């Protein structure tokens, strides 16, 4: 082998030594496996929870369906979701009845009876207020995601404004007071804080993204949905500051 061939061989060896090592077969298989998990896990969990909820409602509603009106008694197979469908129909009929004059009269009489029961009236009143607040179209409950300094100064927690303070609470301060629900992570419990509105920082985040952030313990970070021009302007402002 002459001098030129030796130089060419040494150059090839040197370039090979500096070339990044390729991913082996096991590395590719591992990457494919993780990609499969990322694709199928959200779908599988969603399907499982949906099926569990469907079976739960069916298991409680199906026994209440009269035999004469249960289509499963006339078919050789069961119908998944028959309980859910029955529940939707029944609730719709109840709503239509309650919207009429006779229905409103019956509801008022029933509420009058409940109001005479010491313990039951407290539970009924609280549940009714919660349902009305959640279903109200113009309700501000859980409509704003905020940051508050909690549990100490300099430590920020994610919270949700659930409404204005009660008049008796508002009397203690000349400032506007608001109710802020600060959930734990995961949100199995939480704290109700009554704070001046000036101490609450409303952030540009949807309630859905805020709940995802809390439920994941901070693992799932919501994407920044600001337009590209707005992001560039904010970045320039930070650089100038």
C-alpha positions as CSV (number, residue, x, y, z in Angstrom):
1,X,0.0,0.0,0.0
2,X,1.6,3.3,-1.1
3,X,1.7,6.6,0.8
4,X,-1.5,8.0,-0.8
5,X,-3.5,4.9,0.0
6,X,-2.3,5.0,3.6
7,X,-3.3,8.6,3.9
8,X,-6.7,7.9,2.4
9,X,-7.2,5.0,4.8
10,X,-6.2,7.0,7.9
11,X,-8.5,9.9,6.8
12,X,-11.4,7.4,6.4
13,X,-10.7,5.9,9.8
14,X,-10.5,9.3,11.4
15,X,-13.8,10.4,9.9
16,X,-15.4,7.2,11.0
17,X,-14.2,7.7,14.6
18,X,-15.7,11.2,14.7
19,X,-19.0,10.0,13.1
20,X,-21.8,9.8,15.7
21,X,-22.8,6.3,16.6
22,X,-26.0,5.2,15.0
23,X,-29.0,3.9,16.9
24,X,-28.9,0.1,17.2
25,X,-31.7,-2.3,16.7
26,X,-32.6,-2.3,20.4
27,X,-32.6,1.5,20.4
28,X,-35.0,1.6,17.5
29,X,-37.3,-1.0,19.1
30,X,-37.3,1.0,22.3
31,X,-38.2,4.2,20.5
32,X,-41.0,2.4,18.6
33,X,-42.3,1.0,21.8
34,X,-42.4,4.3,23.5
35,X,-44.1,5.9,20.5
36,X,-46.7,3.2,20.6
37,X,-47.3,3.8,24.3
38,X,-47.7,7.6,23.7
39,X,-50.2,7.0,20.9
40,X,-52.3,4.2,22.6
41,X,-52.2,5.2,26.3
42,X,-54.5,8.3,26.0
43,X,-56.9,6.4,23.8
44,X,-57.0,3.4,26.0
45,X,-57.5,5.3,29.2
46,X,-60.2,7.4,27.7
47,X,-62.0,4.4,26.3
48,X,-61.7,2.6,29.6
49,X,-63.1,5.5,31.7
50,X,-65.9,6.0,29.2
51,X,-66.8,2.3,29.3
52,X,-66.6,2.2,33.1
53,X,-68.9,5.2,33.3
54,X,-71.3,3.6,30.8
55,X,-71.3,0.3,32.8
56,X,-71.8,2.2,36.1
57,X,-74.9,4.1,34.9
58,X,-76.3,1.0,33.1
59,X,-75.8,-1.1,36.2
60,X,-77.8,1.3,38.4
61,X,-80.5,2.4,35.8
62,X,-81.2,-0.9,34.0
63,X,-82.9,-2.6,37.0
64,X,-85.3,0.3,37.3
65,X,-86.6,-0.1,33.7
66,X,-90.0,-1.9,33.7
67,X,-89.8,-5.2,32.0
68,X,-92.4,-4.2,29.5
69,X,-90.3,-1.3,28.3
70,X,-86.9,-2.9,28.4
71,X,-85.9,-3.9,24.8
72,X,-83.4,-6.4,26.1
73,X,-86.3,-8.6,27.1
74,X,-87.3,-8.9,23.4
75,X,-83.7,-9.3,22.0
76,X,-81.3,-12.2,22.3
77,X,-78.5,-9.8,23.3
78,X,-77.9,-6.9,25.7
79,X,-77.7,-3.3,24.6
80,X,-74.7,-1.4,26.0
81,X,-75.8,2.2,27.0
82,X,-79.5,1.4,27.4
83,X,-79.3,2.8,31.0
84,X,-77.7,6.0,29.8
85,X,-80.3,6.5,27.0
86,X,-83.1,5.8,29.5
87,X,-81.6,8.3,32.0
88,X,-81.3,11.0,29.3
89,X,-84.9,10.5,28.2
90,X,-86.2,10.5,31.8
91,X,-84.3,13.7,32.7
92,X,-85.6,15.4,29.5
93,X,-89.2,14.5,30.4
94,X,-88.7,15.7,34.0
95,X,-87.3,19.0,32.7
96,X,-90.2,19.4,30.3
97,X,-92.7,18.7,33.1
98,X,-91.0,21.1,35.6
99,X,-91.0,23.9,33.0
100,X,-94.8,23.9,32.9
101,X,-97.2,25.5,35.4
102,X,-98.2,22.3,37.1
103,X,-94.5,21.2,37.3
104,X,-93.4,24.5,38.8
105,X,-96.2,24.2,41.4
106,X,-95.2,20.6,42.3
107,X,-91.5,21.8,42.7
108,X,-92.5,24.7,44.9
109,X,-94.6,22.3,47.1
110,X,-91.7,19.9,47.3
111,X,-89.2,22.6,48.2
112,X,-91.6,23.8,50.9
113,X,-91.6,20.4,52.5
114,X,-87.9,20.1,52.3
115,X,-87.4,23.5,53.9
116,X,-89.1,22.1,57.1
117,X,-86.5,19.4,57.5
118,X,-83.6,20.7,59.5
119,X,-80.7,18.7,58.1
120,X,-82.1,17.9,54.7
121,X,-82.8,21.5,53.8
122,X,-79.1,22.4,54.3
123,X,-77.9,19.7,52.0
124,X,-80.6,20.3,49.4
125,X,-79.9,24.1,49.5
126,X,-76.2,23.7,49.0
127,X,-76.5,21.1,46.2
128,X,-79.1,23.3,44.5
129,X,-76.9,26.4,44.6
130,X,-73.9,24.4,43.3
131,X,-75.8,22.9,40.4
132,X,-77.4,26.3,39.5
133,X,-74.1,28.0,39.6
134,X,-72.3,25.4,37.5
135,X,-75.1,25.2,34.9
136,X,-75.8,29.0,34.7
137,X,-74.8,30.4,31.3
138,X,-73.6,33.7,32.7
139,X,-71.9,32.3,35.8
140,X,-68.3,33.3,36.4
141,X,-67.6,30.1,38.5
142,X,-64.4,28.5,37.4
143,X,-64.2,30.9,34.5
144,X,-60.9,32.5,35.4
145,X,-57.6,30.9,36.2
146,X,-55.5,33.0,38.7
147,X,-52.2,32.9,40.6
148,X,-52.1,33.7,44.3
149,X,-49.3,33.8,46.8
150,X,-50.1,30.7,48.8
151,X,-49.2,29.1,51.2
152,X,-46.4,31.7,51.9
153,X,-45.0,34.9,50.4
154,X,-43.0,34.2,47.2
155,X,-44.7,30.8,46.6
156,X,-47.4,30.9,43.9
157,X,-50.3,28.6,43.6
158,X,-52.8,28.0,40.8
159,X,-56.4,28.8,41.7
160,X,-59.9,29.4,40.2
161,X,-62.2,32.3,40.9
162,X,-65.5,30.8,42.0
163,X,-67.5,34.0,42.8
164,X,-67.7,37.2,44.8
165,X,-67.6,37.3,48.5
166,X,-70.7,37.2,50.7
167,X,-72.0,40.6,51.8
168,X,-71.2,39.8,55.4
169,X,-67.6,39.0,54.4
170,X,-67.3,42.0,52.1
171,X,-68.0,44.3,55.1
172,X,-64.6,43.7,56.6
173,X,-62.8,45.4,53.7
174,X,-63.4,48.3,51.4
175,X,-61.8,46.4,48.6
176,X,-63.6,44.0,46.3
177,X,-63.2,40.5,47.7
178,X,-63.4,37.3,45.7
179,X,-63.6,33.5,46.4
180,X,-60.7,31.6,45.1
181,X,-60.6,27.8,45.1
182,X,-57.0,26.5,45.4
183,X,-57.0,22.8,44.5
184,X,-54.4,20.3,45.7
185,X,-52.5,18.2,43.2
186,X,-54.0,15.8,42.4
187,X,-57.3,17.6,43.1
188,X,-58.8,15.4,45.7
189,X,-59.1,18.4,48.1
190,X,-58.4,22.1,48.2
191,X,-58.6,25.4,50.0
192,X,-61.2,28.2,49.8
193,X,-59.4,31.5,50.1
194,X,-61.2,34.9,50.3
195,X,-58.8,37.5,49.0
196,X,-58.9,41.1,47.7
197,X,-59.1,41.1,44.0
198,X,-55.9,43.1,43.7
199,X,-54.0,40.2,45.3
200,X,-55.3,37.8,42.6
201,X,-53.4,37.7,39.3
202,X,-55.6,36.6,36.4
203,X,-53.5,34.7,33.8
204,X,-54.2,34.0,30.2
205,X,-55.0,30.3,30.6
206,X,-58.2,28.4,30.0
207,X,-59.9,26.5,32.9
208,X,-59.4,23.3,30.9
209,X,-55.6,23.9,30.7
210,X,-55.5,24.9,34.4
211,X,-57.2,21.7,35.4
212,X,-54.8,19.6,33.3
213,X,-51.9,21.3,35.0
214,X,-53.3,20.6,38.4
215,X,-54.4,17.0,37.7
216,X,-51.0,16.1,36.2
217,X,-49.1,17.6,39.1
218,X,-47.4,20.1,36.8
219,X,-46.2,17.4,34.3
220,X,-48.5,18.5,31.6
221,X,-47.7,22.1,30.7
222,X,-50.4,23.8,28.6
223,X,-49.2,25.1,25.2
224,X,-48.8,28.8,24.7
225,X,-51.6,29.7,22.4
226,X,-50.6,33.3,21.8
227,X,-50.1,34.4,18.2
228,X,-46.5,34.4,17.0
229,X,-46.5,38.2,16.7
230,X,-47.6,38.6,20.4
231,X,-44.9,36.1,21.5
232,X,-42.2,38.1,19.6
233,X,-43.4,41.4,21.1
234,X,-43.3,39.9,24.7
235,X,-39.8,38.6,24.1
236,X,-38.6,42.0,22.9
237,X,-40.1,43.7,25.9
238,X,-38.4,41.2,28.2
239,X,-35.0,41.8,26.5
240,X,-35.4,45.6,26.8
241,X,-36.3,45.2,30.5
